[in-house]
């Protein structure tokens, strides 16, 4: 069974012009524990390169953890960014997965990004290169 999580942004604090430290709650909704290996924001208007966690962050069944992640968002107050993503690389039962949390970003009057999680999916790493029957 694929990993199941809930993702929620808790806060955003400006660290430089257009750069924010954001805090997130990641909750494991599944029965199997997870190891969070890395996180990234790939959207051009809500972005940050991959951050690897060493050691990996253990997330037991039904547990939640808070993560602090930098993000670059330079959109003007009132702007909306659609189809932004938080992508988590995780291990579940020693199998690698990508968790893709699709976000809608609304920029507040002070420029802070505030997200709403719209959809969360998971993909087994390497699934597209596996051939049927082989």
N, C-alpha and C positions, 0 to 999 in steps of 0.2 A: 504494500500500500504506500502511496506517495505521502510525503510530509504534509502536514496541515498546520498552518500557523495563522495567527492574527497579528496585524502590524498596525501600530498607532503612533503618530508623532505626538510627543508631549510638549516640546518647546523648541524655540529657535532664538539664539542669542548672537548678535552681530560681533564678529571678531575683527573684521576689516570691511572696507567698502565692497559690497556684493558677496561677502563670505560669511557664512553662518555656522555656528556649532548647533546642531540639532540633536535632540534626545528622542529616542524611539523606545517603545515597549514592543518586544517580540514575545508572543505567547505561543507555546507549543500546545496545539489542540489534540495532537495524536497520542497514541498509546506508546510509541517508541521514542526513546530519547534522541536528541539531535546534537550534533557538534557544528557550530557556526564557524566556518573557516574564513570567510571574507564577505565584504559588503561593498557595493558601488552604486552610483547614480549615473546612468549613461546619457540622459537627455541633454541636449544642447543648452536648454534654458534652466535646467535643474541638474547639476552635474558635480561629480567628484570621482577621481580615479579609485580603483579598487584598493581597499584597505584590508590587509590580511591580519587576522588575529593570531598572535603567538603568545601563549598557547590558544588553541581553539576554545570557543565559549561553549561550555556544556549547558544544554537546555533539556532537563528531564521532562517526562510526560506531564502535561498540565502545568508546567512551570512557566514563569515569565522572567525575562531579563531586560534591563535597560541598556541601550547602546548609545554612545555619543559619537556622532558622525559629522564630519565637515561636509558642507554643500556650498556650491557657488550658484547664486541666483541674483541676477542683476536686473530683473524685470521691474517696471515702474509700479507704484502703488495702484491697486485696483486690477492689475493684470491677472489673467488666468492662464495656466500652463496645463494643457491636457496631455495625457499619455506619458507622463513622467514615470520612472520606475525606480524602485529600490530592489536591487538584485542581490540575493544572499546565496553564497555557495555553502552548502551544508553536506554533512554525512549523516545518513540514517542507516543503521545496521551495516556500517562500513561501506555503503554504496553512495557515490557522489550524486547530488541533486542540485539544481538551480531552483530557487524560489523567487518568483517574479511578482512583486506587489505593484500593481498599476495604481498610480496616484493622480489626483487632480490637485494642482497647487494654486492657491489664491494668495496674492501678495497684499499684505495689510497696508494701512496708511503709513506706517513707519518703515515699510519695505520688507518686513519679515515674511518669509514663506510659511504658509500654513497648509497642510495637506489633508486630503480626505482619501482614504484607501477605497478604491473602487472594485478591485478584483485581485485575487491572489491565486496563482497557479503554480504548479511544480512540474519540472521536466527532469527526467533522469539524464545525467551528463552522458553524452555519446549516443543518445537514442537515435539520432538521425543517421548515424553511420552504421547502425546494426541492420543487417539484411534479414528478411523473413526466411526462415528455414535454414539459416546458416550460421 
